[in-house]
Amino acid sequence: MDWSVVAMGCALVHASLGSWWWERTKVRKGRSPDQGMRFIWAWLPLLVGLGMIGAKVPSLLLAPHPVVMIVDTLNVVLAVTVLVLALGSGRRFFRARSLRAPE
């Protein structure tokens, strides 16, 4: 079951890289990038996937306790970073929606 969490983290990282590649091909074709959606579809899955991988891999590889504690500390920092970035992105999204004129 633990390896399935690692596999899901790897899938999220790959999806993020695919989204980044897709955005780059759209920009090359002359379209302007949507910065808000760029965070949601590229950075958020990457950070969450890295957190999932980092949460399980050290214990699955039977790493020493200090290594597991360091990786857990880095995961907490990553989780707080993702939370702050997601809240900021959501705030900008809802602020932009409230400033539009009603149709």
C-alpha positions as CSV (number, residue, x, y, z in Angstrom):
1,M,0.0,0.0,0.0
2,D,2.9,2.4,0.7
3,W,4.3,1.9,-2.7
4,S,1.0,2.9,-4.2
5,V,1.4,6.3,-2.5
6,V,4.8,6.7,-4.1
7,A,3.4,5.7,-7.5
8,M,0.7,8.3,-7.2
9,G,3.3,10.9,-6.3
10,C,5.3,9.9,-9.3
11,A,2.2,10.2,-11.5
12,L,1.5,13.7,-10.1
13,V,5.1,14.8,-10.9
14,H,4.8,13.4,-14.4
15,A,1.4,15.1,-14.9
16,S,2.9,18.3,-13.8
17,L,5.8,18.0,-16.2
18,G,3.4,17.1,-19.0
19,S,1.3,20.2,-18.1
20,W,4.4,22.4,-18.2
21,W,5.4,21.0,-21.6
22,W,1.8,21.5,-22.9
23,E,1.9,25.1,-21.7
24,R,5.2,25.7,-23.4
25,T,3.9,24.4,-26.7
26,K,0.9,26.7,-26.5
27,V,3.1,29.7,-25.9
28,R,5.3,28.8,-28.8
29,K,2.2,28.8,-31.0
30,G,1.5,32.4,-30.1
31,R,-1.0,32.1,-27.3
32,S,-0.5,34.0,-24.0
33,P,0.0,31.9,-20.9
34,D,-2.7,32.0,-18.2
35,Q,-0.6,32.6,-15.1
36,G,-3.3,31.5,-12.6
37,M,-4.0,28.2,-14.3
38,R,-0.3,27.7,-14.8
39,F,0.2,27.4,-11.1
40,I,-2.8,25.1,-10.6
41,W,-1.9,22.7,-13.5
42,A,1.9,22.8,-13.2
43,W,3.2,23.7,-9.8
44,L,0.6,22.4,-7.4
45,P,0.7,18.7,-8.6
46,L,4.5,18.9,-8.7
47,L,4.7,20.1,-5.1
48,V,2.1,17.6,-3.8
49,G,3.7,14.7,-5.7
50,L,7.1,15.5,-4.2
51,G,5.5,15.7,-0.8
52,M,3.9,12.3,-1.3
53,I,7.1,10.7,-2.5
54,G,9.1,12.3,0.4
55,A,6.7,11.1,3.0
56,K,7.0,7.4,2.2
57,V,10.3,6.7,0.5
58,P,12.7,7.1,3.5
59,S,10.7,4.7,5.6
60,L,10.3,2.2,2.8
61,L,14.0,2.2,2.2
62,L,14.7,1.7,5.9
63,A,16.6,5.0,6.3
64,P,18.0,5.9,9.7
65,H,15.8,7.8,12.0
66,P,17.6,11.2,11.6
67,V,17.1,11.0,7.8
68,V,13.4,10.3,8.2
69,M,13.1,13.2,10.6
70,I,14.9,15.6,8.2
71,V,12.7,14.5,5.3
72,D,9.6,14.9,7.5
73,T,10.6,18.4,8.4
74,L,11.1,19.3,4.8
75,N,7.7,17.8,4.0
76,V,6.1,20.1,6.6
77,V,7.8,23.1,5.1
78,L,6.6,22.0,1.6
79,A,3.1,21.5,2.9
80,V,3.0,25.0,4.4
81,T,4.4,26.4,1.1
82,V,1.7,24.6,-0.9
83,L,-1.0,25.9,1.5
84,V,0.2,29.5,1.2
85,L,0.5,29.4,-2.6
86,A,-2.9,27.7,-3.0
87,L,-4.6,30.3,-0.7
88,G,-2.9,33.1,-2.6
89,S,-4.0,31.7,-5.9
90,G,-7.6,31.2,-4.7
91,R,-7.7,34.7,-3.3
92,R,-6.6,36.2,-6.7
93,F,-9.1,34.0,-8.5
94,F,-12.0,35.0,-6.4
95,R,-11.0,38.7,-6.3
96,A,-10.8,38.7,-10.1
97,R,-14.3,37.1,-10.3
98,S,-15.8,39.7,-7.9
99,L,-14.3,42.6,-9.9
100,R,-16.0,41.6,-13.1
101,A,-19.2,43.3,-14.1
102,P,-22.3,41.1,-13.7
103,E,-23.7,39.9,-17.0
